Amino acid sequence: MPTYTVPYAALAAEASLLKAELMGAFETVLDSGHYVLGPQLKAFEGEFAEFCQTKFASGVASGTSALHLVLLGLDINDGDEVITAPNSFVASAATIALAGAKPVFVDICPDGNMDPQKLEDAINRRTRAIIPVHLTGRPAKMAAILEIARRHGLFVLEDAAQALGASLDGKVVGSWGHAAAFSLHPLKNLHAIGDGGMVTSQDPDLIALLAKSRNHGLANREQCDFWSFNSRLDEMQAALLRVQLRHLYDWTEARRSLAMRYNDLLRPYVEVPDEGPGERCVYQTYVVKAERRDDLKQYMNEHGVEALIHYATPIHLQPAAKNLGYTSTDFPETMKHVGKILSLPLYPTLTHEQQDRVVETIASFYAKN
């Protein structure tokens, strides 16, 4: 593994700041002897729901499980369709297929999120739901999407995997749709020491269904109401996540401050992610659009700055999606987007000196080229 002066992530450094609190939470669960579906999970679900301004939250094994279990609850049948964006992580579409429906894509706006103006053309009598993705921690255009969904009687499931704490016009991501799915993967702004996920909703019936579907379909130890999965968020992760949730607002403010500083410093060299009207972004990834992106990425990595691409190949061109029949000409804004995006290091413990190193490396590349 190469050694970077500025790594893309610094998980161990972040954990070290909370080590005493995390170890205390670990010992609390260890000493309790209660490791699954216990008081830590129940408390975390309540705290998470309050953070997202929803009535309910349900802890599950991963962000993928969150999407999948909600979709399974819609009783999707063969031939049904669910619409999402093509430039997300593959789980956004994979969970649609695994629930038994056909993933259908619509193109994006320049901000990287679903374009509502193109959404309605993709809706037909087979459409069951819409999954807008709040990519990079930037809220999608939810008011327009929800109005379209209302007219057609469609379920809206927010893919909020990257966007915990983001808001649009003062309304928090995760409280807009009928339900929302969050990832608690280690690279997310709030993360498990491993994996985890969460569903938020205002609907008590949906949350009651998830309580069963994440736990084998069990109504109790002796009664299985339907076949389902083991997709629980365990007590240890819930306890550790509760510790981190208490710090999330401050971490988010640090990310936002660093992102704004990046914007000011990088504007002469690349297209920066300026926020739109009413948007409060949380910058789970800080993504710029750069000319000669691949050469720039290689140059940065060779000069000690770790840069990544999220995601170079859109979902509709993945081998798994071949049967859907899409081509590289179907979504021109998506193709333009994925050819230029570059993710730069951004995390609460990133120093200004490290950030200056990132900027200097980018400036040096364009000066030489």
Summary of the structure (lengths in Angstrom):
residues: 369
radius of gyration: 20.7
end to end distance: 27.8
largest distance: 69.7
contacts: 1251
relative contact order: 0.16
helix: 42%
strand: 17%
